[in-house]
Structures are given as C-alpha cells and as structure tokens.
Amino acid sequence: DKAVYYELNAYAESHGFNADKIDIVSFAMRQVSQHGRSKARRERGGVQGVAGQVGKTGLTVSSMAASEFMSPADFTAAFEEATVVVAHAGTGSILAARQAGKPLIVVPRRADRGEHRSDHQMATCRALASDPAITIVEDPSRLEMAILELLEAATEPCVAEAASRQQPLSDLRAYVRDTVRALPRRVAKAPTHRVLAVSSTGGHLSELVEVVQELTSMDLVFVTTRTQDRQFFPRSRHFAVRENSLSAPWGSLLCAFQLALLIIRIRPDVVVSTGAAPGFLAALIARITGAKAIWIDSFANADKVSLAGRMAKPVCH
C-alpha cells in the first residue's frame, strides 16, 4: 500500500540504498509481506507484553513494563515467560537465555557510539555467530524486523539443543569442582574446603554463579562489589568490597585492603574468580597468604585474555 511504499523510500534513502544496485521490487515485497504479518499479529493480540530491565536510566516507555533492576526470582520468571529475549552482548543475559532455551537477539554495545570503552561485545558476537539460537543485530534499525521474524517462527524451546549448548559450561564446572577437591585443606580438621568466590558485579558475577554451582556442598563465601548482590546468595555468606579499576590506584588500594582483611579472617583454601580487578587483587593476596587461586577469564573476552586475566596468570595455580 502507499504507506508502506513511502516508508520503503524513506528507509532506502536513510540507508544509502541505490535503486540501480538492488532488486527494489524483491526488497519491497519482503517488507510488505513482513508488514502484513506484523499487522495480522497485532490484530489477533500477538505480542502480549514487553518487560525490560533498564538500570538507572530513568527510561519510561508506555508500551513496556520497565524495571530498574529485577530480583533474581523476577529475572528468572521473566526469561521463562518470554517468547523472545533481546539484550546487549552481556554474558549474564546470554547464559540466562541459554538456560531457559529461549531465542536471543543480541545488540552489541559499540565503542564508536560511546556505548562502551572497548569493542569486546563485538568480539563476543563474532564468537556466537554460529549459534542457531542467537541472532546478532548490529544495526538497531533492523531490530524490529528481527523481533517480528522470531515471533513468527517461535516454537517451544528445544530442551535437547539447550542442553547441548550447556555442555562446555558443565565441563568447566566439573573441572573447577575436581580441582578444588584435589587441593589440601589449610585447616586440617575442617569438614570441607573453604572457597572464596570473588568477582565484580554484573556479567562477571553471572559467570561466577554459573562456574561455582558444583561447589555448593563446600563452605562457599562470595565477595562482590555491590551490597545488593547479597540477594543472589541466600544460603551463603556474602561480603561487598569497593568496586575498582586497575587504572584507579587509590580505589585499588582500598579494595586490596578490604580483601586482605577478609582473606586473613576467612582463611580460604582457594580463591575462585571470573574477574575483573577485584578478582586479580584477591588472587594476588591469596597467593601471598598461602591460599590457592583459580582464574576463569570472562566469557566476554572472546578474542584475547583480559588485562586482569593476563596480570592474574602468574599468581594463579
């Protein structure tokens, strides 16, 4: 129809399409077909709702139930109820979508747009490109089309496929468990190993929670950089230290002091960390005080080991 025709012209012009170089008729037919399907979906009730976790952005959208932060229970429930999940290339969202067996659209944050300090999310996307359950959308203008296409093709999650994608993570958990079990205990009469799990908040924390799942029978103590993270560990002790960056020396000194006090007090057999800077500091202090240290570099670093990981390598076991 005419409305779609004018939308197509505007779309083509805004994206620099040259009518002499592309099959504009074929392109138009695809768009009209998509327009018709999305219109039909809307008429029959289609998308039942949109829920979003938006952080401290102050974002309000009339068509979306926006939450600053979701509790772990609400977050899990939202993933279970979703037909399609849309997220940046954060490892927490990727892991959650895989566990729930949900199709995931990833819109990576980019350094050239001022959205991140580096392009490690682009590297993550390159590593995920072959995953059939993940759709990479680098151009936000194509996001709506990607969502509609997945909604049209939505089926029940394939449990077998979800399980196969979890296999590498299961292997990593087993490796960490067996490595910790093989370590000597610093307190000979202790009934089990004492593990200090350390990470920054956000994606690093999501990875840490996944990695230590098979250590829950041990004396597991968590250290993160946010007091609110306590809600993730209802059955374990949790301590918060100052968030810091290796480029901020004063913050690093304060964080190191807090970690040193905790490690001397808790006397862990091993420190397990997924980064970033607090994890390196904890691994260093663990080595100095006689504990072992295990470092799992963030899954987000698909192209190379992180700076903190490179610094942690000489002090970890």
Salt bridges, closest charged atoms under 4 A:
GLU68 OE2 - LYS56 NZ 3.12
ASP112 OD2 - ARG110 NH2 2.80
ASP131 OD2 - ARG98 NH2 2.85
ASP139 OD2 - HIS15 NE2 3.61
GLU152 OE2 - ARG41 NE 3.37
ASP178 OD1 - ARG177 NE 2.92
GLU210 OE1 - ARG173 NH2 2.53
GLU214 OE1 - ARG177 NH1 2.26
ASP219 OD2 - ARG194 NE 2.75
ASP219 OD2 - ARG237 NH2 3.61
ASP229 OD1 - ARG226 NH2 3.16
ASP303 OD2 - ARG126 NH2 2.64
